[in-house]
Structures are given as C-alpha cells and as structure tokens.
Amino acid sequence: MHTKTVKELSALLQSKAITATELATQFLARIEQSDLNAFLHVDRALTLAQAAEADARIANGTATPLTGVPIAHKDIFVTRNWRSTAGSKMLANYVSPFDATVVEKFRAAGMVTLGKLNCDEFAMGSANENSAFGAVKNPWDKTAVPGGSSGGSAAAVAARLAPAVTGTDTGGSIRQPAAFCGITGIKPTYGRVSRFGMIAFASSLDQGGPMAQTAEDCALLLNAMAGFDERDSTSLAPELGGVDEDYTRELGQPLTGLRIGVPKEYFGAGLAADVEQAVRAALAQYEKLGATLVDISLPNTALSIPAYYMIAPAEASSNLSRFDGVRYGHRAADYKDLADMYRKTRAEGFGAEVKRRIMVGTYVLCHGYYDAYYLKAQKIRRLIAQDFEAVLNGPNAVCDVIMGPVAPTVAWDLGDKSDDPVAAYLADIYTLSTSLAGLPGMSIPCGFGQGEKNASRPVGLQIIGKHFGEARLLNVAHQFQLATDWHKRAPAGI
C-alpha cells in the first residue's frame, strides 16, 4: 500500500478495501524502520486515534475524498498535541495549543497525521543540514542532501514514508527538495494558502504548499489546503482570488497550442550539462504533446539572489525577535539581568545560519542602510516581477507558462557546502525570482544526473505560471506524467 498515490489510496478507503487504521499502521511501521531522519515527532496513539475517527466517517457516509489518507506536516506548521519546533533548539519542546490553518483544514477533510517532518531551522536553508536535530538523508543516495528547507517532507514522500506532506516555500523550499528527491511539489500564488500558524521566516515570501508523488495528488491536496483565512492578513480575500476552487478542474485538458517560455538566463553558465540534458528532453516531450517552445528573456534573474538575501533576512530579523526567552521557547539557565538573558537565550537557541541571517537583516534595516540596501532590493523585486509580467500577461505576452531547471545541479553531497553558505545561496538562482514575484511554481521529476555519482540523483523540471494559474500548471504537469514514468520511479528497496 505504501507505494500508492493519494488518489489510489482514497479509492481503496472509500471502497473499504482497507481501513484508515490499517493504512496508518503500515506507514507508522515504515517510519519506525527508516534511518533518513525525516521525522522529528511521531505519536502512534495520536495517529491511530485520528485513523479511528476517519474510519467512523467513512462508515457513516460523511467522508471526503481525502478522509483516512495519511499526511505528515513540515515542522514549521504548529500542530496541537504535537511538538512544533521549526527545526530549532529554540522551540525544542514547544507544543502548540492550536493548529495552523493548513493543519486544521486537512483535519477537517479527515486526513490522518503521521507526524512532524524535519526541516532547516526556521526554514532557512537549501540542504536540510541546518536543522538542530540533524541532517536529513536523501533516500535516492544517503550520502546526498535532500534539498531544503522542506527536505524532511521531500524525503518522506520519496521513501514512501507518507503519501502526502506539507511544505513551505520562501525562495524555493518546496520546489528544490522536490527536484532533489524526485517527487512533485507546488508553491501556490502568494496568499493562496493561509500562513496562520506557520512559524514565520519572511512574511512577504513564505507560502505553504503540498508535496506528493503526482501532480494529480497535489491538485487534490490543494483543494483542501487553499482558501481565504481572515486570521491571516496576507491571505487573499475572495475578490482578489482567495476563493475555494477545484484545482483538478483542468486535469485531462490537451496541451495543444500551449506556449512554453524558455528563459535564456536559465540555460547559461553554471547549469550542469546533465541537468540541462534532462530538462531539454522534457521540453522535447512537451513539444510531442502539442506545445510550442518560445525563447524568452527574464533579464533581471541574476539580481534575484542579492535582492532576496536582503529582503528575506530583513523580514527574518523582525519575525524572530519574538524568540527572546520571555514568553515561550528556550531560556538561558544562567543570566545576570534581562539584557543578558536575551543575549544568552538567543545565542544558545539559534543555529549559525539563523544568526547569520538575523545579523544581515538587522544591518540592512539600520538607519543609514535602509535606503541603500533594503529599499533598493524592493525596487529590484518590482523589476523582477515586471519581467514575468511582460512575457506572461503584458500586451506583448508570448507564453502561457515558463519552464526550466529547478536547480543548477543535482543534489550535492552532505557537508559539501556547509562551510560556504554563499555557494548554497547561489544554488537558488532559478527559484528565487518566482518567489519574489509571488507567482505559482512547481517541480516535477524529469530525469536523473549522469556519471557514477549522479546517476541516482533526480533532476526536476520547474514550471512557472501566471498568478492564480495553479489549475493550469497542475494539468501541464499531469499531462507530462501521463506520458512519462519519472514520477513512478522510487529509490532502491522501496
């Protein structure tokens, strides 16, 4: 059962071929045997209690299509009765008194929580090596990183420890780990999914999304996950696009006439030859499905890295100021006065990468530097958004979606970039601009690297769409998955 998709498991549960309790028990057994460090908190009793509730709903006819299907949550979403750590020592023993809206919505749909998933501390990282609870291993090659910050989420799906998971994407943290682990993940339009109860990193960029084996599964999950939430000030109001909709509605539509923009900036220096070959082969497959390739330019792509690493740390500096040892979370055991408690608590509770970003963010917000750095980065952000607008929506629009690589290389070895954070930052070159523009984007598996080391490491194809264009994106991905089998491949021994 563990190899089946969300849709397949839903059909089995609704037909009563298997019970939610039996299904949850099977996945719990797999999690217990795993050595990937993907899960941070598993509570068998809590999971089986939810499974029993799901079985009761199926029996009395009040089930939804997702009732009884197991799911696991990135440990950035607070979850009642489960630890919610954000991968940080600062929140090592924190148990939330409430559920995040995303968790609440999946519980309302009857999904069964398997546990909480490892992630880079406060979602800051590209390799899942910044977690205070240890790195996650890539199930395709345990010497490789799974990507980040949603590395635990991606690894759990790839290893078939969970059929569905939640992730968050600030600058690529759903798409990049999905690519490195050979699964499907989508970052919706900014504001589509509520941020209430999602431990904040960068408020103008953070966005939750689903990760699963297939685009069809992601559509089903997004149906339950998205929608307006009055408790989140960044949630899109109904008149602005924050409406409940059926993200499966376009699945099955042919791709004849689809115009695919191929940015020249995504295929220049720095892109590994094996990644380019896999992505080019995927583009050729789309041509066979009736699409047309259009060469485009997104001239400000290179500026996305400096702009992002000004804006995101600035917002992180503000958001993480609440972790001071006063109200909740870690507090230093020995201190002289309040100021000393603040210093020691934050020095002990935060990891190196979080401290680095807080320091950068505080610096760029300081008087005298705000205009030179933060304000200028926001102006560049607008230019980046205008690049996308020109090719997707402007009077001279030339494409319906944009495609290219998710990352310049396949997953790198564990520890390779631990001492060089800038190298890890540069690996985000193809995902940051989409986040800065607030556009929906997704990753689907499209091949593997080459050579003795990389042959078992997946390559992801990135698909970027118009604002509120998730349904079309999901169908574009779905049609590719109907014609190929990359998404069906699993690591050895699964």
Disulfide bonds with the S-S distance in Angstrom:
none
